[in-house]
Amino acid sequence: MIVRVIALLCFFCVLSAQAEAPRTFAEAKKVAWRLYAPQSTEFYCGCKYNGNRVDLAACGYVPRKNAQRAARIEWEHIVPAWQIGHQRQCWQQGGRKSCSQNDKTYQRAEADLHNLVPSIGEVNGDRSNFSFGWLPVQKGQYGACLTQVDFKAKKVMPRPSIRGMIARTYFYMSKQYGLRLSKQDRQLYEAWNKTYPVQAWERQRNQSVACVMGRGNEFVGPVNLKACG
């Protein structure tokens, strides 16, 4: 289990820093397929995937409700597009479509690969735009998957190995795009950042994403753009 957790996203292809950062969510997804291809491990449950298909049996994942969606990979914003957009005027003028078409800051945020991860489709759908938080451990919601969703409370408790990365992604998105975090959320992410320090696979991911984006997540650590190429 420990080996599998540490292996999450451990190997990434290094793309040239000269490559232009994705300008839209559609472009970002195309780049993300190549970026994650060497490891092909999804985010919330640590399951392997091949192409767009998830090997559910190998990781002990049991679909909660939608087996068809559970079997495919979808691209998930750690900080939901809803949360980013709701703080911007464009959302009041037509929702996500309006922001994607008319707000350049939102466009950059939506396409930022530091905030994008592969997810089992069913978990991505269940997470929706729910915030992260502590929940009573409820074994078996998705079989062996340790991520839990409370639909009534609209909260998600991610598995332990990714909590620190989630916190540092929120800090990055907040600073990069002026995203406001509530006092409660900031306290939670500060606790997760301290309790779950940066791991080797997270540093490698940060370096690889930086080679595409032209910048790293400073809350993960320094990157070497000269090493890209």
C-alpha positions, 0 to 999 in steps of 0.5 A: 500500500505504501509503495503504491501511494508513493508511486502516485504520479511518480513519473512524468514526461518532461515537456519542453519549457518552450512549449506554450502553456494551454490557453483553454481547458480543452487544450489543457486536457490534451496536454494532461494526457501526455503529461500523466501517461508514463504513470497513468495513476488517477488521483482520488483512489490511486487506481491505474488506467490505460488510455481512458479505461480504469482497472477498477478490479486491480485497485479494489474500486467498487462503483457506488452507483454509476459503473459506466462512468467509474470505468473511465478517466475524467480531468478534475479541477482540484479547485473547482471551476465553479469556485473560481468562477463564482468569485468573478463577475463573468459568472453572474453574466452567464456562468461557466460558459461566459467566463470561459469565453470572456474572462482571460483570468478565468481562462488561465485558471481553468487551463492551469495544469497545476490544478488539473488531475486525472480522476475516476469519472464517478468520483469526479461527478460525486465530488461536483463542486463540494469543498474538502473537509474532515468526515467520519471514515466510512469504509466501503463507499467506493470499495477500497478507495479511501476518498469519501463523499458526504452528499448531505454536507456537501463535503469530500474527505480525500485519501491521506496521501493527497491531502497535502497536495490539495492544500498546496494547490489551493494556496497556489490558485489563491495567490496566482488568481486572487482566489479568496479562501474562507477562514475555515478553509485556510485553517484546514489547508494549513493543517493539511500542509503541515501534517502531510508534507511534500513528497517526492512524487509531488516535487516531480509533478511540480517540475514537469508541470512547470516545464509546460506552464513556465512556472512552478507551484512555490508552495511545493518547492523550487523548480529548474526551468533550465532542466526542461527540454 
